Amino acid sequence: MDLEIIPLSMSGKILGFKITADEKVDIQDLPNGDYLVRVKIGEDVVLESRLIKNE
């Protein structure tokens, strides 16, 4: 399973992770802002959601 965290501002870069279904991803060091979170299995996108980090 692949996890992508994509900044919605043009100033950031896409962060990509290979994860298992029960794994947690630490976003503590992620800068504040709006992100698109995308989960893919193979080439299929199974989840897309907006993440707003402000703390």
Secondary structure, 3 states (H helix, E strand, C coil): CEEEEEECCCCCCCEEEECCCCCCCCCCCCCCEEEEEEEEECCEEEEEEEEEECC
